[in-house]
Amino acid sequence: MDPPDEKRTAYPATVGVVLAGGQARRMGGGDKARIRVGGATILERVLACLRPQCNRLVINAGGDAMRFADTGLVVVADGVPDYPGPLAGILAGLDWAADHASDAAWVLSVPGDCPFLPRDLVARLHEARIAAGAPLACASSAERRHPVVALWPVALREDLRRALIVDGLHKVERWAARYNVGVAEWPTVPVDPFFNVNTPEDAAEAERIAANHPEI
């Protein structure tokens, strides 16, 4: 568990949850987060980016949690059966925050396959939700929203649980559409910070980007 950082005073305490529970079918199975990009795994890059931004970090994944033991982080599994998708991972993060991080009223979710996440992600998402007077905020680039890269209030966890279990709602966009959502836009030059690795071709492109832009 990461200790609170007294330097984080510009925005409320925020728990980061890395959604690493995807089944990676287009990669032939396995953990996409373990693909190496620019000399480090995607997971290592994600955690290095988020540690200065979040008060706590956890990983959401099913299966044997010990495969992430090297990170030193808590691994939380979905509490909803049959792999209903990233909303279940977000709920798992909200539940963990409610039980173990009483100082944090917000959870940031990010996928475990984005190697170039921005260093101002949490701050700008908080700014977006405040500016919009909204309970949620999500990231956008090239005028395309990335609903899984988002900020969620712990206070909505029972609403989300009901949506998953009672309403059978599994798409992040459909649940978020029930609320006002602040949107923070990022440029895609020199790199789209929300580029994600879904295929072997994406992995090769990520390696090329990392080689050409070591500063990110």
Secondary structure, DSSP 4 states (H G I P E B T S, - for coil): -PPP-TT--SS--EEEEEE-----GGGTSS-GGG-EETTEEHHHHHHHHHTTT-SEEEEE--S-GGGGGGGT-EEE--SSSS---HHHHHHHHHHHHHHH-TT--EEEEEETT-TT--TTHHHHHHHHHHHHT-SEEEEEETTEEEEEEEEEEGGGHHHHHHHHHTS----HHHHHTTS-EEEEEE--SS--TT----SHHHHHHHHHHHHH-TT-
